[in-house]
Amino acid sequence: MFNKYELTQAIKDKARQLGFTLAGVTSFAPPAHFDIFETWLAAKHHATMEYLASERSRLRRADPSLILPEGKSILVLALPYDRQAEGGMQKAEFKVAAYALGNDYHEVILPKLKEIVQFIEEQVGHPVPSRYYTDTGPILERELAQRAGLGWIGKNSMLIHPTAGSTFLLAEILLGIEMEFDEPFQTDHCGTCTRCIEACPTQCILPNRTINSNLCISYLTIENKGGIPEPLRPLIQNWIFGCDICQQVCPWNRFAPPANPALEPAIPLPILTDDLTLTSPQFNQRFKHSPIQRAKRRGYLRNLATAVGNTGSACDIPILEQAAQDEPLIREHAVWAIQNIKEKQKRL
């Protein structure tokens, strides 16, 4: 029979065996900085992500016990993805956020969380009330991670660990058992550094360590289902899914560990302008297990047309004209891209 300390250590050891490089435990106490989230919502910085502002979402983020009334401990975990891929993508014609180069992290992480719960139940000898998430639960996961000792929330709103940087994906298991809590991570190691703020093309990073999603390239190319506002299109540069700029310039990511093998690059590379001709079946096949599926074909081609408009030349106009025969969202951005390329040619 384990005592609380031994059980906690055994669970953390199991998590590390499954590839999680960071593991910490915190309580079900309400988050101390929920007011920052409320202020963020009130300012409409969540853009069109209305699910974040629903009453159910807000109540559960304010009080995790509403998710699991029997809850006593929250295990917070981090799985690294391939930061080395950023360098390769920097040289590519079109860029994809490093975490999205591998298989969909939900497909990778959720089975691991289920295995940890099964392990816990084997150790204690009975079923344990639980809920587990990666990125999808109504919780303030970065605040919980900071409280579980996994790092501090940086100026770019990312959770940063002194030896793991910020290139990892967070996951949480809410548990109805007593575990040994970790000390919160108290120190802020950003100091006077403002590299992320200065590097952000759209200036979406706010002074209170939150992000104005309306301006964020990641939001604009993933969660945003409509058109990219025309003034922001040139600032998208050649990003076609997500953005890594604020992490690429962060000095703490020099120390990030290697990726978990399941999150190493898996999609066909390089991405070329020819993708503008992808049919729906071709898109679905090409990105079958990729997070890029989240943007859907129309969002992906919208993003790609915008990037071609920013980086392309006259030789790309024929394929953009072909894309301009597609559905209205794609057509709008392809027409803009053609005009943008022609304007650049005039200035040469």
N, C-alpha and C positions, 0 to 999 in steps of 0.2 A: 504493500500500500504506500503510495507516494504521499509525502507531505506537500504543502502548497509550493514551496520553493523547488522541490525536486520535480514536481509535475510541470511547473513553468519551464524549467531548464530542459526537460525532456521534449516538451512541445516546441521550444525554440530550436533544439537540435534537429527535430524532425523537419521543421520548416527549412533549415539550412540544407539538409539533405535533398530537399526538393528544389533547391536553387535560390531561395530567398536569402539575399545577402544581409538584410537588416530585419530585425524582429524586436518588437517592444510591446509592452502591455500597459493599458491605462484603464481607468474606471469608466462607469456610466455617467459620471457627473456631467451636467450640461456644459457645453463649450463656453469658456469665459469671454470669447470675442464674437459671440453671435450678433452683437450689435453692428459689427463691421459688415457682416453679410446682409443684414437688414438695410443698412445705408446703401450698400451696393445695389440692392434690388430697387430701392426707392429712387436711385439716380438712373434707373433703366440701363445699367451697365451690363445686364444679362442679355441685352438685345432681344432677339426673338425666342430665346429659350424660356418660354413661359412656364414650362414644367417646374422650373426652379422657384418660381414665385407662387405656386399653388399653396393653398392653406395646409394641405397634407404634408407637402415637402418642407415647408417652413416649420411646422410643429415638430416634425421628427428630427430635423436638424437642430432644433433648440433643445430637444430632450430625447436622447437615444433610447431611453427606456420605453418610449412609445412604439419602437420597432420590435423590441424584445422585452416584454415586461419582466421576464425571469432573469434578465441579464445582470451579470455581476462583473464581467471582465471583457475588455475589447483587445484582441490581438491585432496589431498593425504590422504589416509586412511590406517588403520592397523587393521587387524583382528587376534586375538590371537589363536594359536593352543595349543595342550595339552603338555606342557613341563613336566607334571607329568608322562607322558607315557615314558619319557626317562629312568626313574628309573626302570620301569618294563622291558623295552627292554634291559636294561643293564644285567638283570638276565636271559634273554632269550638266547636260543642257537644261534639264528641268529637275527641280528639287522636291523631295518628299521628306517629311519629318522622319527622323531616324527610327522612332518607335514603330512607324507604320511600314517599314521596309520588310519586317518579318511577318509571321502569321498573326492573325487577330489575337490580341493579348487576352481577350475574354475567353477564347477557346483554349488558351494555354494555361491561364491562371485559375479559372474556376474549378477544373478537375483537381488541381493541387490543393485548393482550399477544402474541397470535399474530402480529399484524402487525409488532411490534417484533422478534420472533425472526426472522421472514422478512427484515426489513431487515438485521439483524446478519449473517445468512448471506450476503446479497448483498454486504455490505461485505467480509467475510473470504473469500468465494469458496468456501465449503464448508459442509456441514451442521455444526451446533453442538449438542452434547448440551444439553438444556434441560428444565426443568419450570416451569410457572407456575401461580400461584394468586391468588385474591382471597378471603380469609376461610375457605378450605376446606382449605388444606394443613396438614400436621402440623409447623408451625414456630411459633416465638414471634415473630410478625411485628412487634410493637411494639418488642421489644428489638432486632431486626434493623434496624428503621427508625431507632431512636436511634443505633445503631452506624453507620448509613449517613449520619448527619448531618441527619436529617429533623425532629428535635425532641427534646423530653424527655417522659418518661412522667409525667403530672400526677397530682395527688392522687386524681383520679377514675378513674385507670387509663388514661385516654385519652392518645394521643400528641398533643402540642401543639407547634405551630411558632409562632415570634414574629410572623410576618406572615400565616400561613394559619390560625391557630387550631387547632381540632380537628375541624371539620366537613368531613372528607374521608374517603375510603375507601382503604385500603391495598391494594397488590398487589405481588407479588414474582415475579421471574424468576430461577431458578437456572440458571447458565450454565457451560458447560465451556470458557470462554475467559478469558484474563487481561484484567482491566480495572483502571483506576486507582481505588484505594479512596479514599473520602472520610473525613475526620476525624470521629470520633464527636461527637455533640452533648453537650457536657460540662456545661453550666450548667443549673440548675433555676430556672425563673422563677416558680414558684408562690409562693415566699417564705412569708410568714405567712398568706396568703389561705386561708380555709377555706369560701368561699362554697358550693362544691359539696357539701361534707360537711354543712353546715348546711341546705342546701335539699333534700336527698334525703329524701323522705317516709318511706321504709322504713329509713333509716340502714344501707344496704347497703355503703357505702364504708368499707374497712378501713384501718388505719393504715399498712400496708405497700404502699399504692397498688394494691391488688387489690380485687375485688368479691366479696361473698358472694352468689352467684347465687341462693341460696334466697330472698333478700329483694329481689332486683332486679326492678323493674317490667318491664324489657326481657325478662328471662328468663321471668318469670311469664306474660307475654302472648304470647311467641313460642315459645321452646324447650320450655317446660313443656307437656306433653301431657295432664296430669290437671287436677284441680280447683285453683283458687287457694285457698290456705289461708284459712279464714274470717276470722281476725284481720287478714289483710293486705288483704282486699277493699276496705275503706273507704280504704286508703292508695293504691290504684290510681287514685283520683280519676276523671278522665274520659279516661285513656289507654286506647286500644283496640288499639294495636300499637306496642310499643317505648316509649321514654321519652327525652326530651331535656333534662330538668330540669338535670342537672349541667353540660350544655354551654350551656344558655341563660343560666346565671348566671356562667359563666366570662368574666372580662373580656377574655381573649385572643381571644375570638370576635368582638369588635368589628372585628377587622382581617381577617376571613376573606374570601377572594375570591369572586366570583360562581360559581354552579354551572356545571359542564359542561352544555351544552344537553341532552344525553341523559339527565341526571338531574333535570331540572326537573320540577315537579309534573305528573303525567299521569293520576292516578286521578280518577274523578268525585267532586267535592266540592260541598257539604259532605256529610259522612256523617250520616245521620239515624237516629232510632230505628226507622224503617220497615225498616231493614236486618235487623232481627230476623226478618223474614218471608222472607228470601232462601232460595230453594231451592238445591240444589247446582249445577245448571246456571247459575242466575243469579249465584251467587257466583263461579263459575269465569269467567263472561263479564265480570263487573264488574271483576275483579282479574286478568285474563288474563296480563298481563306485569308484575305487581306483586309485590314481596317479601311482601305480605300473604298471598299464596298459601301461604307457609310455615306459617302458623298453621292452615291448612285452615278449612273452613266451621265446624266444631265449635268450634275454638279462637277464631275471630273472633266467633262469636255468644256464646260464653262470656264473652269480654272485653267485648263490647258490653252484654250483660245486666248485668254487674257495674257498668259505667260508668253505665248508666241507673239502677241502684239507688242509686248515689252522688249523681247529679245530677238525677234525674227527679222527677216529681210524680204525683199521683193520676191524671192524664190518661194516664200511660204504663202504668198497670196492665193495661188490656185487652190491649195488644200483648205485655206480659210474660206474661200468662196464656196467650196463644197460643203463645209460645215455650216455655212450661212443658209443652206437649204434645209437645215435640221429644224427641230422644234424651236419655239420663240426664245427661250432662255439662251440656248446655244447660239442661235442666230444673232441675238443682240450683241453678244460678246465677240463673236467672229467678225461682225460688221465693224465693231469698234476697233478690233485688232487690225483689220485691213486699213482703216482710216489712220490709225496710229503709225503703222509702218509707212504709209504714203507720206504722212507729215514728216517723219524722220528723214525720208529720202529727199524731201524738198530742202531740208536744212543742211544736207551734206554738200 
